[in-house]
Amino acid sequence: MAGPAALLVSVRHQAGALRTLRAAGAPHPPCSPPQPSHTQTFSTSRAGTAWHSPGEEMEVSEPGGALELEEERKAPRKSPKEGEESGDLSLLSPHEPRPERLARCETLREVALRSKMSRLVEATSQLVRVEQTLLLPLLQQHPLSLHPKDSIEFRNICSHMALQREGQQFERDLHEAHQCLKTIIEKLICSLAVFPSDSYIPVRSALRQILQNLLAM
């Protein structure tokens, strides 16, 4: 069993992890928009100069050709899907990666990581606040079984993650930090069951809400 001193040790490490998380979660400079591929540039250039090919000039010189050409210019543009069906994109290899699609996937991945980081920061902030304002007064009367080593591990993971900033190792550290904070909250909830009165109910309710928000990632 442990008293307020052990809780303050845990809170100090969690607060240090929180500062590190906020620094690691600082926004990166915005990415430049993707540039068109060589294939698209060639396709666009081909579409723009198609009216001047020798074959089509011969067709225009026939009777009624100028009128048909004018009507064709006034016709609405084809949609990308129609263009593909008509063979305008025949030069595109089916196995060639599309830069726009890759850039879109990368953007979605970055958004997901920022969202996960934001939720982790918010959960850590709420946990420290609940421990200081609700849990600490209870420990003045009833000692509680705590696990400061989990908070130490949590801070170490966050410190290592801050050195990465991006990449697969950053994602692994972010996942481990999420799991470690989840373990800290779950152990606190279980430990509160030993309280002899219902005074622990508001604390447990607040911790369950933090855990629910954390698991919503």
ABEGO torsion letter per residue (X at the ends): XBBAAAAAAAAAAAAAAAAAAAAAABBBBBBBBBBBBAAAAAAAAAAAAAAABAAAAAAAABBGAAAAAAAAAABBBBBAAAAAAAGAAAABBAABBBAAAAAAAAAAAAAAAAAAAAAAAAAAAAAAAAAAAAAAAAAAABBBBBBAAAAAAAAAAAAAAAAAGBEAAAAAAAAAAAAAAAAAAAAAAAAAAABABAAAAAAAAAAAAAAAAAAAX
